[in-house]
Amino acid sequence: MRKLLYVLRFLWVLLALLLLAHVGFRLPGRPTVLIDRSFSARLVFGKELLDTLAERFRREGFAVSYFGSDTLTDIYGALKGAKPPVLLVSDGMHNAEGDPLSAAYDREVNVLLLTPRSIPAKITDVRMRNPAPIGKETPLTVEFSAPINDTVVLLSGDRRQVSYATDRATFRVRVDSKEKEARILTRSDTLSFRVFGREAGGIGILVWTPTPVVRFLRWFLTDAALRLMRDTAEVKGRYAFTVFVDPPFDTLSVRRPALYVLGPRSGFRVARGTFYVRGDVPPIREIYLPDVKWDRVYERVGNFPLIASKGNALFVLSPDIWKVWLADPSSYDRFLDYLRGFVVRDYEVFADKPIYAVGEMLRINVYPPFPMAVSVNGGKPVRISSLYTYTERLKAGDTLFTVDIFRRGVRVASETVRINLRDVPAEKVYVGVDTALLKSLASVSGGEVFRDAGEAIRVMREKGGRKFKLSSLLPLFVLVVLLAWVEWFVRRARGMV
């Protein structure tokens, strides 16, 4: 009986010491290896190298899984379905739905960077504003799958430009029509496409009387391609916004960008008196008060709004405010800031580039001069007040997108964005190694980047094992207590305590 008691004491004391010392163990496991066998990865690294790596990892006891096809590389989906820790072998050319970085946040992703073999220098991207503003020069950048260190030719209409390129070439294209042919030539590739242009939006500036206000605006708006004319003249062309000086009441409309300088003909209620603005300037004698609730008041004189906005319109509520501008240039500068921030800017709808591949993500940017709602191809309107980007994965035939713009539930404009669509999938267009994405995957997930397969195997074998400490096992605590209690109970029953 004494030997049994000694054994019990030895066991619970030993276990207690192991628990207090936080002794841990590692159980062997099977790390997951994800190997990209897409078209671009096979082209960049070679199918033989990828198959050799897969066989080597299998011999080392790793769980090998393939992803990617001839038309798609889905790194996001591969990471989501893998058991961490993960070793990723890929070129990083993700072109599917989902953000790979978001999939890496909740799992450890390690990356094996392979050395790419010689890659053909093909045209991958043509970046320029689409549609581009008609009448202006627009930068056009051509990017390649590999450095070409050679000349690149751009044929645009009847103009021929030549640029020397390493990994990219840059040109300046003057857009003079809504649509024209263009062509890019290199020694190893040729790409034909259409350049799309857009005229300036809005309508002409209509002026009723040649006041000093108009002269100041003429000076300020020289670069805005705007034109001043009397109300009897015919409006020709399309311009950024309309200026009305002392218009009749029935002329007012807040559905279009406009500047209103109100006067006696407007028919609004007039507040007469002596109104002072900030600074040593002459007082304003009259303020015209439309019976509306302003969206925003920029400048006040006492309790009266002096400059305010409603819808698309900017209201100047005193015809003699120009006297204030003459006496105090700072007040005029403030008014010019209002124009820059509100009236002069037209809405903008454009894509990042004119050419896309099937499976690539289209981005349409919408920049509003006022809060509005945007609908693309008849979809549900989205309310926006700042830059909005619409994205869509392109399918065969996706070349025309209609953007409708709504103001207070009423459609006020409609724009179209046309693109050139390549007849080959994105997987066969974008080839190379996106090391920035691969390193970011490792960084955000706490993983490592390896350049040698042997080192990756050694480290991943350690990471793949399951670690645990004895102190984390609750049943072990219960066992120690039970052994100590059994020893005490036996000793008490035998009269040994």
Rosetta blueprint (number, residue, H / E / L):
1 M L
2 R H
3 K H
4 L H
5 L H
6 Y H
7 V H
8 L H
9 R H
10 F H
11 L H
12 W H
13 V H
14 L H
15 L H
16 A H
17 L H
18 L H
19 L H
20 L H
21 A L
22 H L
23 V L
24 G E
25 F E
26 R E
27 L E
28 P L
29 G L
30 R L
31 P L
32 T E
33 V E
34 L E
35 I E
36 D E
37 R L
38 S L
39 F H
40 S H
41 A H
42 R H
43 L H
44 V H
45 F H
46 G L
47 K H
48 E H
49 L H
50 L H
51 D H
52 T H
53 L H
54 A H
55 E H
56 R H
57 F H
58 R H
59 R H
60 E L
61 G L
62 F L
63 A E
64 V E
65 S E
66 Y E
67 F E
68 G L
69 S L
70 D L
71 T L
72 L L
73 T L
74 D L
75 I H
76 Y H
77 G H
78 A H
79 L H
80 K H
81 G L
82 A L
83 K L
84 P L
85 P L
86 V E
87 L E
88 L E
89 V E
90 S L
91 D L
92 G L
93 M L
94 H L
95 N L
96 A L
97 E L
98 G L
99 D L
100 P H
101 L H
102 S H
103 A H
104 A H
105 Y L
106 D L
107 R L
108 E L
109 V E
110 N E
111 V E
112 L E
113 L L
114 L L
115 T L
116 P L
117 R L
118 S L
119 I L
120 P L
121 A L
122 K L
123 I E
124 T E
125 D E
126 V E
127 R E
128 M L
129 R L
130 N E
131 P L
132 A E
133 P E
134 I L
135 G L
136 K L
137 E E
138 T E
139 P E
140 L E
141 T E
142 V E
143 E E
144 F E
145 S L
146 A L
147 P L
148 I L
149 N L
150 D E
151 T E
152 V E
153 V E
154 L E
155 L E
156 S E
157 G L
158 D L
159 R E
160 R E
161 Q E
162 V E
163 S E
164 Y E
165 A E
166 T L
167 D L
168 R E
169 A E
170 T E
171 F E
172 R E
173 V E
174 R E
175 V L
176 D L
177 S L
178 K L
179 E E
180 K E
181 E E
182 A E
183 R E
184 I E
185 L E
186 T L
187 R L
188 S L
189 D L
190 T E
191 L E
192 S E
193 F E
194 R E
195 V E
196 F E
197 G E
198 R E
199 E L
200 A L
201 G L
202 G L
203 I L
204 G L
205 I E
206 L E
207 V E
208 W L
209 T L
210 P L
211 T L
212 P H
213 V H
214 V H
215 R H
216 F H
217 L H
218 R H
219 W H
220 F H
221 L L
222 T H
223 D H
224 A H
225 A L
226 L L
227 R L
228 L E
229 M E
230 R E
231 D L
232 T L
233 A L
234 E L
235 V L
236 K L
237 G L
238 R L
239 Y L
240 A L
241 F L
242 T E
243 V E
244 F E
245 V E
246 D L
247 P L
248 P L
249 F H
250 D H
251 T H
252 L L
253 S L
254 V L
255 R L
256 R L
257 P L
258 A E
259 L E
260 Y E
261 V E
262 L L
263 G L
264 P H
265 R H
266 S H
267 G L
268 F L
269 R E
270 V E
271 A E
272 R E
273 G E
274 T E
275 F E
276 Y L
277 V L
278 R L
279 G L
280 D L
281 V L
282 P L
283 P L
284 I E
285 R E
286 E E
287 I E
288 Y E
289 L E
290 P L
291 D L
292 V L
293 K L
294 W L
295 D L
296 R E
297 V E
298 Y E
299 E E
300 R E
301 V E
302 G L
303 N L
304 F E
305 P E
306 L E
307 I E
308 A E
309 S E
310 K E
311 G L
312 N L
313 A E
314 L E
315 F E
316 V E
317 L L
318 S L
319 P L
320 D L
321 I H
322 W H
323 K H
324 V H
325 W H
326 L H
327 A H
328 D L
329 P H
330 S H
331 S H
332 Y H
333 D H
334 R H
335 F H
336 L H
337 D H
338 Y H
339 L H
340 R H
341 G H
342 F H
343 V H
344 V L
345 R L
346 D L
347 Y L
348 E E
349 V E
350 F E
351 A E
352 D L
353 K L
354 P L
355 I E
356 Y E
357 A E
358 V E
359 G L
360 E L
361 M E
362 L E
363 R E
364 I E
365 N E
366 V E
367 Y E
368 P L
369 P L
370 F L
371 P L
372 M E
373 A E
374 V E
375 S E
376 V E
377 N L
378 G L
379 G L
380 K L
381 P L
382 V E
383 R E
384 I E
385 S L
386 S L
387 L L
388 Y E
389 T E
390 Y E
391 T E
392 E E
393 R E
394 L L
395 K L
396 A L
397 G L
398 D L
399 T L
400 L E
401 F E
402 T E
403 V E
404 D E
405 I E
406 F E
407 R E
408 R L
409 G L
410 V E
411 R E
412 V E
413 A E
414 S E
415 E E
416 T E
417 V E
418 R E
419 I L
420 N E
421 L E
422 R E
423 D E
424 V E
425 P E
426 A H
427 E H
428 K H
429 V L
430 Y L
431 V L
432 G L
433 V L
434 D L
435 T H
436 A H
437 L H
438 L H
439 K H
440 S H
441 L H
442 A H
443 S H
444 V H
445 S H
446 G L
447 G L
448 E L
449 V E
450 F E
451 R L
452 D L
453 A H
454 G H
455 E H
456 A H
457 I H
458 R H
459 V H
460 M H
461 R H
462 E H
463 K H
464 G H
465 G L
466 R E
467 K E
468 F E
469 K E
470 L H
471 S H
472 S H
473 L L
474 L H
475 P H
476 L H
477 F H
478 V H
479 L H
480 V H
481 V H
482 L H
483 L H
484 A H
485 W H
486 V H
487 E H
488 W H
489 F H
490 V H
491 R H
492 R H
493 A H
494 R L
495 G L
496 M L
497 V L
